Amino acid sequence: MILLFPVAFYDMKEIKRLFSVRSVITSIDAIRPKDFYFKGEMHDFWEVVFLADGSVSATADERVYRLLPGQVLFHKPLEFHRLWSENDTTPHVIIFSFDAAGEGMRFFENKLFTLGQDGTERIKDISIKIRTALKNAENTDKNDDKYIYDSHKAANALESFLIDLYNTESSKNIPIVNAGSEDYKKIVRVMHQNADKNLSVPQIAKLCNMSVSSLKKKFSLYSDKGVGKYFLYVKMRKAINMLCDGITAPEISDTLGFSSVNYFYAAFKREIGLTPKDYLNQLK
């Protein structure tokens, strides 16, 4: 058999992706009042906080940051974070959140970037594209061509922005350094180091070499959660990671020092809003 058109074979190179944006979740562009105070949250997706104007401070687990205009802070999944106005300003903030997969996302953990004018315009554009996609998701079926088109545009714009930031020299990890923030950092680190124990507030204070009253006072400077409540949050964060690693609820309860499996189930449902089983099911 003679082929009129010979078949050519090429050595195709697989594309290795650093990360992939799988979904967009929220997008906010707002000017906050002078007394703005967001008490904080933890969720299992990424969040970006960009300061366009004014002054804000933010916590990210044990770290405390003071953002300048043009800076963008990344909050990784399961990181407890708070935000508040500073210096009697009405800050203009752009915040959006998304879910992404890929080892390359580790680069953005604990990172603060300073953007130029081009980066600022890209942040604004991404925020608009995400809001457009989310609005269409409310008004149309997610299989609708319009939603698919707009969500794809938002994901592409965000991935392009992340790629350009990747390994950039403009990244910083410079938290506020003062006595108060150092004490707060110490307290949170003690909690993380002892998450496998069933500690009372006085026991945490002893490990920090502080009195109970001093511990509570220093901790309250950067968190409106009580010490005991925050320690439970640390345990819940570790519990979620362990669940995702395939460890059973009874094993987690024992490892993290809960008094009983039933108490662990009740605490998990109260803090996370789902049972351990339901939480795993929503990830599938």
N, C-alpha and C positions, 0 to 999 in steps of 0.2 A: 504493500500500500504506500503510495506516494502522497506526502502532505504538501499541498500547494502553499500553505503558510506555516512554516516551522514554528513550533512553540518555544518561546524563550523563557528560561527559568532564572529568577533573580533571588539573591540572598536577602530576604526581608529581615530588617532589624526591628526587634520588639522595642516598643516605647516603654521606658520605665517611668512611671508617674510618681512624683514626690508626694502628691496628695490629690484627693478628689472631693469636691464639695457635693454632698449628697442631698442636702436640703437647706432651705433658708427658713428662718423661724420668726424673727422680729426685726423691725427697723424703726428707729426713733430719731427725729431731728427736732430739737427743742431748746428754747432758752429757759433755764431754770431760775427760780427766784433766789434772792440772797440767802434765805434760810433753808434752801433745799437740802434735804437729807434723805437718802435712800438707805433703809435699814439693813439691806443685804439679802443675798440669796445664794443658793447653790443649785446647779443644774448640770445635766450630762451632755452639754454641747458647748461650743466655743462662743465667746462674746468679745466684741471689739468696742472699745470706748475711745472716741476721738474728741479732743477739746479744740473747738474752733476759736473760742474767745473766752476771756475771764480766767477764773482760777478754780480748780477742784482738787480734792484729795481723794484717794481711793485705797482700800485695802484689798489684798489678794492673799488669802490665808494669813501667814504671819508677817507679810511684807506691807509696808505703808508707802504709798507714792504720792507725790505732789506733781500734778501735770501742768505743763505750760502750754499755751496756745500752739497748735501745730503738732502736738504729740499724740500718739495712739498707743493704748495699752491693751494687751491681749490677756483675756482670762481663759484659762484652759478648763476642760470639763471637770466637774466635781471640785471646783475651787470656790470657796466662800469669798464673796466680794461685796464691798460697800462703796458708796460714792456720796460726797457732800460738797456743797459750795464753800469756797474759801475767800478770805480777804475782802469781804463785803462786796463781792461781784455777783453779777447775774450771768452765770456761765452758759455758753452755747455749746451743747454737746450733741454729738452724733453717735448713736449706739446701734449696732446690729449684731444679730446672733445667727449661727449656722452650725450645721453638723458636717464634719469632714473626716475622711479616713486617709491613712497613709503615714508612713514613718516620718515623712518630711514635716509633719505638723509639730513634732517634738521641738523643732527649731524655735517655734513661737512661744513656747512655755516660758513664763516669767520674763517676758520681753516688753520693753518700752521703746518705741521708735519715734524719731523726730522727722517729720515730713516737710518737704518743700512745697511750693505752690502747686506743682503738678500732682503731688501726692494728695494734697488737700482736695483738689478738684476731683480726683479719682474716688476718694472716700465719699464725697457728696454724690457722685454719680452712682456708685454701688448702692448707697442708701436708697436713692430714688428707684433704682431698678428692683431692689428687693421689695420695697413698698408696693410698686406696681404689680409685681408677681403675686404678692400676698393679697392685694385687693382683688385681682382676677380670680384667685383661688376661692375667695368668698362669693364672688358673683357667677362663677362658671364651674362646670365640672372639671376636675383635674386632668381629664383626658381630652379636654378641649384644646384645639390647636393654639389658641391665644395664650392660655396659661402655660402650655409646654414651651412656646416661643419665648415668653417673658421670663419664665423661671430659668430657662437655658441661658438667656442673656445675662441674668443676674449671677448665675453660677460661673459663667465664663469670665465676667468682669472681676469677680472676687478671686477666682483662681489666678488670673493674670496679675492682679495686685499682689497676691501672696508670693507668686513666683519671683516678682521683681524685688520683693522685700527679702527673699530667702538669701541668707548669707551676706546681707548688706552690712556695710560698716556703720550704718546709722542706728543700729540697734543698741539699746542700753538696758542695763538691769540695775538702776540706781534708785533704791528706795530712800525715803527720808531717814536721815541718821540723827536721832536725838535720844535723850535718855528715856523719854516716854515710849517711843517706838521700839527701842531696844528691849525694854522690859516686856512690852507686848509680844515681841518676837520670841523672847525667852519663854514666856508662859505658853504660847501656842506650840512651840517645839517640845516642851515638856509633855504636853497633852498627846502629841503625835507619838512621842517615844514611849509613852505608857498607855497606849490605846488598848493593850491587851489586859489591862488591870481594871478592877472595879474600884476606882478612887473617889473619895469624897472631896469636897472643896478644901477642907482643912489639909487633907493629904497632898493635894496639888500645891497648895501654898507652901507646905513644908519642903516639897521637892524643888520649889522655886526660891527657897530661902527668903520667904516673905511672910508677913502676918496675913491673916485672912482679909482684914480690912484693907491692907495695902494692896494685896492681890486684886481685890474687887475694884478698887479705885483706879489702879493702873490699867486694868483690862478694859474698864468702861470708857477710857479715853478714846479707844478705837473700835469698840464693839458695843452695840446695845443688847447683845445677848449676854445672859449671865454666864459665869464660868462653867457651871454644871451643864447648862444647855449647850454651850459650845463644845464641851468635852463629849457630849452625846453625839453632836454633829460629826466630830472627828471619827467616832466609832462607826457611824452610819456610812461615812465615806469609805472607810476601810471595808465595811461589810459589803457595799456595792461592788467594789473591786474584787473581793473574794467570791461573790456570787458569779460574777462574769468569768472567773477563772475555774468555775465548775465545782466549787466547794459547797457542801450542803449547809443548810441553815443550822442544824444542830452543831455541826463542827464550828461554824462561825460564832455561834452563841458561846460555845466553850472557849474558843480562842480569844475572843474579845472581852471575856470576863463578865458576861451577863449572868445574873443569878439563876435564870432558867430559860429554856427554849421559848416558853410561852411569853415571858417578859420581852425577849428579843423580838418575837413576832409582833407583839403589841407596840413596842417602841418603833420598829421599822415602819409599820402601817401608819402610826401617828406622825412620824417625821417625814416620810417619803410620800405618803398618800396611797401606797399600794402594798400588798403583801409581797414577800420575796418572790414567790412564784409568779405573781402577776407582773412584777417588775421585769423578770426575765422574759416573760411571754411578749411584753411590748417591744422588746429589743429584736425579736425574731422577724 
